[in-house]
Amino acid sequence: MIFTRHLLSQFINVSTLDMQEVCVKLSSIGLEVESAYALSVPKNVVVGKIISIAQHPNADKLSVCQVSIGAQTLQIVCGASNVKADQYVAVALEGAVIPHTKNGELIIKQTKLRGVDSCGMLCSSVELGLPKINDGIMVLDSTAGRLELGVELGSLPLFDDYVIEVSVTPNRGDCLSVLGIAREIATSYDLHVRHEIDMDNVITLGLGRVLQILTDEKIQAHLLYRVIEVKQAYLPLDIALTLARNGTLIDDIVCNFLEYGTYMTGVILNAYKLRDCESKDILLDNGLAAQLRIKKDENGLEAVFANQKLSIIGVSYGERYFGTRSEILIIEASYISPTFIAQSLYERGIKGDAQLTYRTTRGSNPNLEQGIDFLCKKMVNTSDVLVYSGSHNIAQNTEEVVIKTTFGAINQIIGIELEREEIAMILKKLDFKLDATCDENFFMISVPQYRHDIQSIQDVAEEVLRIYGIDNIPSTPLLCLQSHNINEAYFIYKNTRKLAAAFLANDFVECIHYVFASSQRLNNLGFVCLKEELDIANPITSELNTLRTSMLPSLLDSVKRNENLGFKNIALFEIGSVYTANREEQNKLAFVASGLYKDECYPHTKGVAWDFFTFANVLERCIGEVRLQNIRDEIDSKKLLHTYGLCDDRILHPYQSAFVYLKDKPVGIIAKLHPQIALDMELGETFICEIALDMRDFGLKKAQEFSKYQKSMRDLTILIDKNIPFYRIREAIARAQIAYVQNVYPIDVYYDEKLKSQMALSIRVVLQSFESTLQEAQLSSAMQAILNQLESAFGASLRA
């Protein structure tokens, strides 16, 4: 909602108010100010009057204007198409800085345009930093203020202004108008709101002579009709700038007047041409020329009909175009309950005029006479318009919202003891009516009709609080009776989210799937299923007829969906519950990856695909140091697979699959998806992992003693049987308990036909002492001891 000090002045006296202070006050009472600035028109731009116009001798689209600025007459060349004699215009004198021309900032100088002297510039609204109102120059009128030639434009009331934009919450439909904002400011500063509108230029002919209103049945809407005769309509400058600032300015003058009336008062205003509403079928004895019928349309919404449907009340204005010709118009002010219209639109799935339904569903101003009088007064003062006497009023008996309460109840909600007189004064400022009851402890509050958001004592207390000022409520400590509830469940949740954060940091996306699954699909993939007697007796669908024993099938389905959507880099994880064959619940972590580990980006122009070791490194970065052991090398592999929800290893790649050991305890499996399974599911190369973690034992890492002396690394290349897995080599070296050996890991392997059943394995040994820096003799002795151990355990030999 955008408004200005000039607009507020039409309802309240703002001459003594500091607008910056007003902005602070508006934010404190619930109307958050999003922007506020003082309107600034460039200096040396004055009021001028065009005395005469002549065609430019050397340019068809230019005019040579003689412009009076009071003390002198200037010759100015102008290219605007709307320039005419006797217009009051904004004249930029020599030295004026115009900030918003087509070529940027422009300093006005005396110049020649196509050989003709030009001593200034006639300005458009955009060039002066104002909203765009037309494609030509800005023509001044009396709405800008008293037009004295030579007076600085910035001193006129319309341009010496302050612009404020506030954010209006959906429940405050009463503040979607300048009048509504003025009421809020008046309440805060104890000002009087001017509601009375004196009508002039009313002709004696009553509208009953030209208009008849009929209703077929009881309707929800409240309607008020007036008739005006528009002989010549002019769009005043203040309306044009106001609507342009709010983005609602259009070409039709009458439509702009209607929008301005609604914007200022909050009353929904519409108009119809009298000649379009003439009754052709009914000959009336009293000479009525037009007839409107209010009834429900085909959608059950209340609409206005003449020879055809003209509009839907509160939903659609209908087709509105009035042009500039002389016309007799029927002005309509309407109000309909926001709850009724919102519910009707929702139930029927109807979308009306967006701007109109935004106002009506949030609550428009029910004081129709105020809105229609404001509109007629503005049209009479600024255009050649006559108003027919009288009006047609279709009023509905609406129940007044009355709330029974006590001052003590209001104080209890607010949390402070306010005096009765202070509460009563605030409520009266807000237009609430207070009536005492026979019980002195209670009183009745009558809510203003325009406050659709007030329904309960809590709403009333909120009104008192926001006007009193929440900053004026002393802060008191909150009495907390709840004891500390940090327990095992808290730490399990905390550790679970900590683990999830680690995967998120590695660019994995968290998923949540149903705990239900298809027993047939679990069987096809080789997963354990629940015992038949423990299965779901009455499943929702056949595809969700059991409880999942693994999260991997659901994650693979998600990978497939993402591949179908065109994603190349897919990395998903889930932490959740799975079930054993005996329906025992377990918490597990599962994650999968497919496609590219790194997208196509220099220096990886073709991207980097996932591989087994990259996938395993993610696991280690997230849960800590792990050890992998080839499934084929595990003696109890079948038993372990069953422990992790697998009947067999059909889903696992035969050469890229392993058990995961954490602290020398098996916790799960990690593998590449079997190529045949991937082919059946139409997946690319995919890697899977599922492990069981005890989230209760997921605390902080304990610091370990470390040596202050430097590490030494030595590489050793040996010839050894190629069927011996590396974990056995590591175990053999560990059993030997060779001094100073801290770590052993492989760095390269080489196969050759000449080596036959052997391979050349390069390993790196990390050696470090806690007492001193290792000498060469100590390093050589340790390396020799490692070689001797490997020779005795595996028949390995040093490669020459």
N, C-alpha and C positions, 0 to 999 in steps of 0.2 A: 504494500500500500504506500503510494508516493503522494505527498501533499506538501503544501507550502504555507508560510506564515500569512500570505495574502489570502489564501483560501480559508484558513482558519478564522481570519478576521470577519468573515461574513456571518459567523455564528457566535464568536466570543471576542472580547477585547484583549488582544495580544500585545498592545503597544508597550506595556510595562514589563513584558516577560523577556528574560534572557533565553534565547533559543537553545544555547548549549546546555543550560540548566534544564530546559524542558526535555531535551533528549535524554538526559540522565534520569529525569523523573519518569519518562515514558518507559524506559527499560526497567526501572524499579517496580513499576506496577503491572508488568507482564507484557508490554508491547515493545519487544526488543528492537532497538534502532540499529539498522544494518548500515546506513550511510546518512551523512548529514553534511551540508556545505552551504556557504553563503553564495548566492547567485552573483556572478561578477560579469558585468558588461564592460568592454574596453573603454578607456578614457578617450575623450575627443570624439565621441559618437553622440550626436545631438539630434533633437527633433527638428525636422524640416518639412516644408510643404512644397509640392511640385506646382509651380505656377503655370508652366506651359511645356509642351513636348513638340519636338520637330524631328523629322526623319534625318538620320545621319546621311550626309551627302555621299559617302564612300562605302557604306555598309548597309545591307538590307535589314540585318537583324539588330542593329544598334539604333538607339534613340538619343537625341540631344535634349537634355532636360534643363530647364531653368528652375532652380530650387532655392527657395527663400529659407534662411535660417535666422530671420529676425533682423539682425544688424546689416546683412548683406544678402545678395542673391548670387548663387554660384552656378556655374555651368558644369554639368556633370554628364558624361556619356555613360549610358546604361544599356545592358543587353537583356534585361529581364522582359518577359513577354507580358507581365501583368502590370506594368507601369502605366499610370494614367494621371491626368491633370487633377489638381485639387486633393491629391492624396497626401496624408501625413506619413512621413517615412523616417527611417533611421539613417542619418547622414554621417559618414565617417569623414572627418576633416583632415587636413594635411597634418601629418605627424601621428595620426592614430595608428595603433598596431592591431591589425585584424588577425586573430590566431588561426582561423579555420577556413581558409580559402582552399581552392582546388590544388594550389601549388604550395600549400603550407602557410606559414606566417607571412603577412604582407604589411609593409609600412606604407601608409598612404602618402603619396607625393603628387604634386602638380605634374601632369604629363599630357602627351598627345596620343589620342587613340584614332588611328586612321586619318591623321592630319587635323583632328579637332581637339582643342584644349579641353581637358577635364580636370576639375579642381576638387575632387573628392570621390566618394563612392556611396552608392545606395546599397544598403546591406540586407542580406537575407537573414533569417533567424539562425541558420546553421553557422554562417560566418561570424556571428556574434557569440557563438558557444551555446546557443539555445536549441531546443528540439526542432526538427524539420517540420514545418507546417505547410509548405507549398514548394513549387519549383521556381519561384521568383523572389522578389524582394518582400520584406515584411512590411505590411501596411498597418500603421498605428490607428487606434480608435480610442474612444473615451474610456474603455475598460482598462487601458494602461495607466490612466491618471489624467491630470489636467495637462493638455498639450500646448505648451508655450514654446514658440519657435526659439531655437538656440539653446534650450535647456538640455543639460546632459541627460542622455537616455537612462543612465544608471540611477538617477535620482527619482524616477517615476516609481510609484508603489509596485507596479507589476514586475519591475526589474530590480528594485531594491528589496530583494526577497531572500528567503532562507528555505532550502529544499531538504525534506526529511523523508527517508524511506524506513518503514517499520515492517517487521515480520508479524503477521497476524496468525495466531493459532486457529485450527479449524473450528473450535468451539466459540470463537468470538466473531460471529457473523455480523454483530452490531458495529464492529470496528472496520468493516469493509467500506466505509464512507467517511468523508471529511467530517460530517456531523457526529458520527460515532467517536472519532478521535477528539473532536472538540469537547464532547461530553466528558471524556476521560481527563482532559487537561483542566476543564472547568472544575471537576471534582477535586483534583489535586491542589488547585490554586484558589478554590472558593470563588469562582467566577460565575456570572449569570449567562446561560445559553439563550440566545435569541431565537424563539420559535415563531413569533408572529410575523406574518407576511402580508403587507398591505397591497391589495390588488388595484391597479388602475386600468384604464382603457377597456372597461367592461361594457359591452353593448347591451341594450335593454332586451334584445331578442333572447328569449330563453331557449336552452338547448332542447327542452321538451317539444319544441315546434319542429325540430329537424331529426330527432333521434329517439328511438324506442329500444329498451333493453328487455329481453325476455329470458326467463330461466324455466327449463322443463321440470326440474326437480331440485331438491336441496343440494347445494354444492358446498365444497370445503373452502373455496377461494373467497376472499374479500376483494371487491372490485369497486373502483370509483371512476366515473367518466366525466370529462369536460369536452366542450367543443370550442375550437378556435378557428379563426379565419386568418390565414397567412397570406398577406398581400405581397410582401417582398421580404424574404429571409436573408439575413446577413450573419455570417459566422463571426462573432466577436473574437478579438485577439486573445483574451484571457482563456476562453474555452478552447481555442485551437492549441495554445501552448500547454494547457492542462492535459488535454487528451493525448497530445503528441508525447508528452513526458511519460504518460502511462501506457503508450503503445496502442491506443484505441481510436486514434483519429482516422476518419475515413472521408470519402469525397462528399457524401450526402449531408447537407447542412442540418436538416431536421433530425436525422439519426444522431448527429453529433450533439444536438441539443438534448435529446432523450438520454443519451449516454452520460452527458454531463449532469443532468438532473439526478440520475441514479447514483452516479459517483459521489455527488455532493451530499445527498440526503439518505441514500440507502434504500429508497423506494423504487420498486421495479416499475419502469415506465415504458409504455409502448404507444403506437399511434396507427390509425387506419385512415385512409382517404374516404371521406364521406360519400363520394360518388361511386366508390367500389362497394359500398354497403347499402346502396339503394334497394328498396324492396320492390321487386318487379312483379311478384305474384300476389301481393296483398295491397288492395286499395284502401287506405285509411281515411276515415272521415275527417280527422283532425289535422290532416296535412302532413303527417310525418314522412320525411323523405328517406330515412335510413332506419334499418332495424338490425340489431345484433342479438343473437341467441346464444346463451351459455348452456352447454350440455356436454355430456361425455362423448368422446370420439370412439373409433373402432378399437382402441387399446384400453378403453376405460379411463382415460385421462380427461380432465375438464378442459374444454377448448372453446374458442370463440368462433361462431359461424355467422356468415352473412349469406351470400349466394354460394359460398364455398367456405371451407375451413380457413380461417385467417391466422390463428395462432393457437398454441397449447400453453395454457397458463402455467407459468413457472418452469416450462421446459423449452419452448421454442417461440421466438418472436414472429415467425413466419417470414415471408418475403417482404422486406422493407426497402422501398426506394421511392422518394418523394420528389426529387428533382428541385428545380428552382421556380417553377410556375406558381401562380396564385392558386391556393388550394384551401378547402375547408377540411380540417382534420379532427378526428375523434381521438382525444388523448385518454389513454387508459393507465390507471395506477392499479397494481394488483399485489396481493399478499396471499401466500398459501403456507401452511405449516411446514417447516423444514423436515420434520419427522415424517409427515404424510408423503411429501413429494419424494424424499429420498427412498422410502420404502417402496413406493409405487414404481419408481424407475428401476430399482433393484429387482423387484419381483417380475417385472415385464421385460427386463433386459433391454431397456430403451436408453439410447444416448441422445440427449437433446443438444441444444446450443451450449457449448462448454462454459462460456463466460456466464451465461444466465443461470445454468444449473449450479455453478460454483457458488453463486450468491444465494439462490433460493434454498439449496440444501443445507446451507450454513445459517440461514435465517436473515431475511431482509427486514426492512423497517415496516412495521404494520401501520404506522401513521400515514395513511395514503394522502390525506388532505395536505399534509405538510409538504410531501414530495411534489404533488401536482401543482400546488400553489407556487412553490419555488420555481418550477419549470416555466409556468405561464408568466410569472413576474419577470424572469430573465428574458424570455422571448419578447415580451412587450417593451422592455427597456432597451433592447438592442436591435430589434427588427420592427418592421411595419406589421404588427399583429393585433387582432381584436379578439377578445375573449367573450364567448356567450355567457350570459348569466345562468346561475344554477348548475346543478350536477346530478348525475344518477349514481346512487350509492347502493351497492349490494353488500350489506353487512351480515356477518355471521356471529352468532352468540358463542364466543370462545370463553372457555372456563379460565378464570384468572388463577395463576399459581399462587397458592397461599401456604406458607410454612409456619407451623406452630413451634415455638422454641422459647428458650430462656436466655438471659444474658450470661448466666453461669455456664450453660452448655457451650455458648460461643467462646467464652474465656477458656474453658477446658480444652477445646480443640486447638485454640491458638497457643496456649501454654503460658499465658500471662493474664494478670487481673487488670482489665481495663474498666474504667468507670462506665456506668450505664449511659450517662449523657454522651460520652465520647463515641460509644458504639452506635447509639441512636443518631448522632450527628453525621457519622460516616455513611450510614445506611440511607439517610434522607438525602445526602449529597448525591448518592447513586440512584436517586429516584425511587427508592423503595418506600412503601407506605407502611407505617407501624400503627397497629391498633391494639389497645389493651383488651384483656379478657377479664372475666369475672374473677379468675384466679390471678392474683397479683404477681405470681411467680412466672406466669406465661404471658406471651404477647404474640400477635399474628403479624407476619411479614407478607405484604403483597408485592410480588415481583413485577417490575416493568415489563410490558408486553414485548419490547425489543430485546430483552435479555433471555434468549432461548436456552442458555446454558445453565441457568439457575433452577435446580430442582429439589435440593435438599439443604438441610442445616449445614452440612459440610461445605456446600457451595457458598452459602452466606458467610460462613466463617472465613473462607478464602478471600472473599471480597473485602471484608473488614481488615484482614491481615495485609493484603497488598496495598490498600490505601494508607493504613497506619504505618506500614513500612517494615519489611521483614528484618532490616538492619537495626531497627529499634527494639527488637526482641532480644533481651540479654541471653547470652549463651550459657547453658547449664550442662554439666556432665550428664551423660546418659547413664541411667541406672541399669547396669547389666547384671542379671541374676543367673545367666547361663554359665555353667562351669566349663573349664577347658575340656574339649572333647578330642584332643589329639590322641588317637588310638591306632591300632594296627591298620584299620581300614583307611585312615587318613594317610599313613605312610605308603600303603599299597597304591593308593590313587596318585600320590605325589610322585612316587617312583615310576609309575606307568606313564605319567605325563612327561617326566624327565626323559624317559626312553623315547617317547614319541618326538620330543623336541630334537633329540639327536638325529633321528631319521629325517625330520623336516629340514634340519640344517644340511643334510646331504642330498637335498633336492628330491626326496621321496614325498609322495602325496598320500595322506592318510585316508583310508577307506573304512566304511562301516557297512557290513553286509548282514543279512538275516542269519540267525542261528539255525534256521531250518534249511534243509537240503533235500536233494533227490537221492533216494537209496539206490536207484538203478545207476545213476551217474557215478556215485561213489564206488559202486561195484566195478563199473567199466574202467575206472581209473586206478583200481587196485587199492582203494582205501577201505579201512575197517568200517563196518556198519553196526548199528545198535542191534542187540539181541531182539528177536522178533517180539517177545513178550514185553519188552521195554519200549517198543516203538510207539509213535503217535497213533492213537486209536482213531481219531477223527480229524485228519489233516485238512487244511484249508483247500489245497489243491494237490494233485498227484505229484507235482514238481517240488512240493515242499512237504514231503510226507515223513521226514525223519529229522533228527537233530544232526548237525554237522559234526563229523569227527576230525575235520581238518578245515582250515580256512583257505587252503590253496585252490580248490576248484572255483570258489567264488572270485578269488583274485585273478585267476586265469581268464574267467569270463569277462572281468573288467578290462583286462589287457586286450582281449579280442575286440571289445566295444570301442576302446580308444584307438586301436589300429584301424578299425573301420571308419573312424572319424578323421583319419589322416595324420594322427600323431606318430612321430618317429621315435621320440624319447619317452618311454613309459617306465616309471618307477613308482610302485605302490607298496604300502605296508598297512597292516592291520594288527591291532592288539585286542584280543577278545577271548570269548569262551568257546571251547570245543568240548566234546564228550567222548568218553571211552565206550567200549561195547557194553559195559555195565551201566551206562548212563551216569558216569561220574564226571562232574564238571571240572575242567582244567582251564587255566589261563595260559595262552600261548601268544607268541609273536610270529607273524608270517610276513614275508616280503618277497616281491618278485620284481624282475627288471627285464626289459626287452628293447630291442632296437639299438639306439645310439646312446652311449654314455656321455659323449660330448657332441653337440650339434656341429653342422658344417660351418666352420668359422676359422679363418686363418690363424695359426698355421695348419689346422686340421681341415683342409678344404673338402674332404669327403667324410668328415666326422670321425669319431672313434666309437667303434662298436663295443658293447659289453662283452667281457670274457669272464671266465670262472674266477680268476684271481682278483680282478677288479671288484667283482661282486662280493667275494669273501672279505676283501679289505673293508668294505662298507660295514659288514657285520662286526669286524674287529674294532672299527672306529666308534661304533655305537654301543657295544656292550663290554668291550675290554678285550684283553688278550685271550685268544682261543687257539685250540689245536684241532686240526682236521686229520681224519684217518679214513683212508679209502675203504668203502663199504666191503669190497671183496677181500680185504685183509683182516676184517673183523670176524673172529670165530663165531660169536653169537649174533651175527648180522640179522638173521631172520627174526630172532627174538626182539632185538632192538628196533627193527623196522615196525614190528607189531606194536611196540610200546609207543611209537610216534605216529600211530594211526594208519600204518601201511600193511596190507596183507602180503605184498611182494614189492619188487623194485621195478615194475613195468613202466612207471612214470619217470624213472630216473635214468639219466644217461649212463651207459655201462662203464665209461671210462672217466667221466667227470661228475662224480658223486662221492660224498663223504659224510661221515658222522662228525658232528660238532662236539668238541670237548671243551668244557669250561671248568677250570680248576681241576683238571683230570677226571671230570665227571661228564658222561655223555648227556647232552641236553637236546639234541635234535639232528636234523639232516639238512644238507646243503647240496645242490646239484644243478646241473643243466637239464632242462626238460628233454625227455627222450625224443629223438628225431621223429619217430613214428607218431607219437602222441601229438607233437607240434604240427605234423602234417595233417593229422586227422582234425585238429582244431583250427587249422589254417592260421597258425601262428608262426612268427619268425623265431629266431634263436632266442630262447627265454630261459632265465635262471630263476630258481625257486629256493626258498629256505623257510623252514618252520622249526621253531625251538620252544621249549618250555622253560620259563624263567620264574624263579621265586622272587616276586617283587618285594617280599619282606626283607630279602637279603640283597638289597641293591643300594647300599649306603655309600658314604664317601669312601674314596680309595685311601687306604692306609699308607702313610709314608714309610718308605723302607730306607735302610741305611745305604749310603752310596759312597764310593771311594773318591777321595779328592785327587787321586793320582790318575794320570792319563791312561786311556785305553790303547791297546795295541791290537792290530788286526793282521792275521796271517792267512794266506790262501793255500789250499792244499788240493791237488788234483790226483785222484786215485782211479785205478782200474778195478771195477767191482761188478759182480753179477747184476745184470740189468733188471732182474726180477725182484731185487731187494728194494722195498720201499724205504724212503728216507727216514720215516719215523723210527724204524728199527736201528738205523745208523745213529740217530740222535740218542736213542735210549742206551745203546751200547757205550757211547762216549760218556753219558751221564753216569752209568753204573760204575765206570772206571774211576770216577771222582778225581779227575786229573786236576792238579793245582792250577789256579788262576783262570781256568776256563769258565767264562761267563755266558757265552752263547755260541751256537753253531747253526748255520743255515746255508742252504744250497745257493749257488750263484750261476751255475751253468752245467749243462749235460751234453755229451756228444756221443753219437752212435756212428759206427762205421762197420762195413762188412769185414774188414780186417780184424776188428775186435771180437767178431763172432758173438758169443753169448754175453759178452761184457759191454760195459759202457764207461766212458770217461766222465767222472763226476767231480766237479769243482765245488769245494766247500770253503766257507769263510769262518774262521774261528776268532772270536772276540776274547781277548785275555786282559785281565786287570788284577792288580793286587791292592789290598786295603792297607798294606804296611809301607810300600815304597814303589818307586818306578821300576818296572821290570827291566832287567838287563837282557842282553842278547842271548846269553847262555841259558837263562831261565825260559825265554821264549822258545828257543830251539829244543830244550828238554821237554817242554809241554807238547810241542808239535810232534816230536818223536814218539812220545807216549801215546798220542792219539793214533798215529800211524800203526804203532805196535798193536793197539787195541783192535783196530779195524782188520789188521792182518790175521789176528788170532780168532776174531769173531766171524769174519766173512771171507777170509782168504784174499783180502784186497791187497793191492800192491801200488807203490808209487809210480805214477806214469812218468816215463823218462821225457 
